Structure formats: C-alpha cells, structure tokens
Amino acid sequence: MRLHPELETYRDRLVERAGAWPDTPEVDLRRDLAQCEAQTALLEKGIDALRARLESGPATESEVLAHRVSVQEQMRDLTAAYAEVLRRHVEKLPAKA
C-alpha cells in the first residue's frame, strides 16, 4: 500500500510520539490511547458519511470524494495501528504497587 503524501507528516508525528513513550508517564500514555481510540471511531463515522455522499452524489464529485475516502481510511488505519501498538506497550508496563 502506498501512503497518500498528505499523510506522511501525520505518520512521522506518530513515529515521534511512539519514540517518546519510554519517557512518558503512564497516565499520559493511557490518555493518548483513549484519544486515539476516539479519533479512530470519529474517522470511521466520517468515512461512512463520505461513502454515502459518494454513492448518492453527482458523478462530477466522485473522484474528489473517492480520494477523500481513501485518505480518511489511511488516516484511520494509521491511528488504529498506533493505538494498537500503544495498547500493547501500556499492557507491558510494570504494575504499580
């Protein structure tokens, strides 16, 4: 899969955030995880709405809408993947006494 150019900066930010996990307090990691899960859900709703517009909209908008759907799907997938890896990282943190 080829990443849309408009998402390269977003991907790079996620990589930077992941690199900071060892120095990030657990409470902040858990907050980040919750925000990513919420963002993934919002992206999914947006994708559904865009797909509905694509199916019912005029043919003149179909190329633009199809591209927007693809970009949103990739953003959702990047966010969900980041959240999954973060979830696994948090689960491996030592239990607090």
C-alpha positions as a Markdown table, in Angstrom:
| # | Residue | x | y | z |
|---|---|---|---|---|
| 1 | Met | 0.0 | 0.0 | 0.0 |
| 2 | Arg | 1.3 | 3.4 | -0.9 |
| 3 | Leu | 0.7 | 6.2 | 1.7 |
| 4 | His | -1.0 | 9.3 | 0.5 |
| 5 | Pro | 1.5 | 12.2 | 0.5 |
| 6 | Glu | -0.8 | 14.3 | 2.7 |
| 7 | Leu | -0.4 | 11.7 | 5.5 |
| 8 | Glu | 3.4 | 11.5 | 5.5 |
| 9 | Thr | 3.7 | 14.2 | 8.2 |
| 10 | Tyr | 1.0 | 12.6 | 10.3 |
| 11 | Arg | 2.8 | 9.2 | 10.1 |
| 12 | Asp | 6.0 | 10.9 | 11.1 |
| 13 | Arg | 4.4 | 12.6 | 14.1 |
| 14 | Leu | 3.0 | 9.2 | 15.3 |
| 15 | Val | 6.5 | 7.7 | 15.0 |
| 16 | Glu | 7.9 | 10.6 | 17.1 |
| 17 | Arg | 5.2 | 10.1 | 19.7 |
| 18 | Ala | 6.0 | 6.4 | 19.9 |
| 19 | Gly | 9.7 | 7.2 | 20.3 |
| 20 | Ala | 8.8 | 9.2 | 23.4 |
| 21 | Trp | 6.8 | 6.5 | 25.1 |
| 22 | Pro | 9.7 | 5.3 | 27.4 |
| 23 | Asp | 9.9 | 8.8 | 28.9 |
| 24 | Thr | 6.1 | 9.5 | 29.1 |
| 25 | Pro | 4.2 | 8.9 | 32.3 |
| 26 | Glu | 1.7 | 6.1 | 32.1 |
| 27 | Val | -1.3 | 8.4 | 32.7 |
| 28 | Asp | -0.3 | 10.4 | 29.6 |
| 29 | Leu | 0.1 | 7.2 | 27.6 |
| 30 | Arg | -3.4 | 6.0 | 28.6 |
| 31 | Arg | -4.8 | 9.4 | 27.8 |
| 32 | Asp | -3.2 | 9.2 | 24.4 |
| 33 | Leu | -4.6 | 5.7 | 23.8 |
| 34 | Ala | -8.1 | 6.9 | 24.7 |
| 35 | Gln | -7.8 | 9.9 | 22.4 |
| 36 | Cys | -6.6 | 7.6 | 19.5 |
| 37 | Glu | -9.5 | 5.2 | 20.0 |
| 38 | Ala | -11.9 | 8.1 | 20.0 |
| 39 | Gln | -10.3 | 9.6 | 16.9 |
| 40 | Thr | -10.5 | 6.2 | 15.1 |
| 41 | Ala | -14.2 | 6.0 | 15.9 |
| 42 | Leu | -14.8 | 9.5 | 14.6 |
| 43 | Leu | -12.8 | 8.8 | 11.4 |
| 44 | Glu | -14.9 | 5.7 | 10.8 |
| 45 | Lys | -18.1 | 7.8 | 11.1 |
| 46 | Gly | -16.6 | 10.3 | 8.7 |
| 47 | Ile | -15.7 | 7.6 | 6.2 |
| 48 | Asp | -19.2 | 6.2 | 6.4 |
| 49 | Ala | -20.7 | 9.7 | 5.7 |
| 50 | Leu | -18.2 | 10.3 | 2.8 |
| 51 | Arg | -19.1 | 6.9 | 1.3 |
| 52 | Ala | -22.8 | 7.7 | 1.5 |
| 53 | Arg | -22.1 | 11.0 | -0.3 |
| 54 | Leu | -20.0 | 9.2 | -2.9 |
| 55 | Glu | -22.8 | 6.8 | -3.6 |
| 56 | Ser | -25.6 | 9.3 | -3.8 |
| 57 | Gly | -23.7 | 12.4 | -5.1 |
| 58 | Pro | -23.2 | 13.7 | -8.5 |
| 59 | Ala | -20.7 | 11.9 | -10.7 |
| 60 | Thr | -18.7 | 15.2 | -11.1 |
| 61 | Glu | -17.7 | 14.9 | -7.4 |
| 62 | Ser | -16.9 | 11.2 | -7.4 |
| 63 | Glu | -13.2 | 11.4 | -8.0 |
| 64 | Val | -12.7 | 14.0 | -5.3 |
| 65 | Leu | -14.9 | 12.1 | -2.8 |
| 66 | Ala | -13.2 | 8.8 | -3.6 |
| 67 | His | -9.8 | 10.4 | -2.8 |
| 68 | Arg | -11.1 | 11.9 | 0.4 |
| 69 | Val | -12.4 | 8.5 | 1.4 |
| 70 | Ser | -9.1 | 6.9 | 0.7 |
| 71 | Val | -7.2 | 9.5 | 2.7 |
| 72 | Gln | -9.6 | 9.2 | 5.6 |
| 73 | Glu | -9.3 | 5.4 | 5.5 |
| 74 | Gln | -5.5 | 5.6 | 5.6 |
| 75 | Met | -5.6 | 8.1 | 8.5 |
| 76 | Arg | -8.0 | 5.7 | 10.4 |
| 77 | Asp | -5.7 | 2.8 | 9.7 |
| 78 | Leu | -2.6 | 4.7 | 10.8 |
| 79 | Thr | -4.3 | 5.9 | 14.0 |
| 80 | Ala | -5.7 | 2.4 | 14.8 |
| 81 | Ala | -2.3 | 0.8 | 14.3 |
| 82 | Tyr | -0.6 | 3.4 | 16.5 |
| 83 | Ala | -3.3 | 2.8 | 19.2 |
| 84 | Glu | -2.8 | -1.0 | 19.0 |
| 85 | Val | 0.9 | -0.7 | 19.4 |
| 86 | Leu | 0.4 | 1.8 | 22.3 |
| 87 | Arg | -2.1 | -0.6 | 23.9 |
| 88 | Arg | 0.5 | -3.4 | 23.8 |
| 89 | His | 3.2 | -1.1 | 25.2 |
| 90 | Val | 0.9 | 0.0 | 28.1 |
| 91 | Glu | -0.1 | -3.6 | 28.9 |
| 92 | Lys | 3.6 | -4.4 | 29.3 |
| 93 | Leu | 4.3 | -1.6 | 31.8 |
| 94 | Pro | 5.2 | -2.8 | 35.3 |
| 95 | Ala | 2.2 | -3.0 | 37.6 |
| 96 | Lys | 2.1 | -0.2 | 40.2 |
| 97 | Ala | 2.4 | -1.3 | 43.8 |
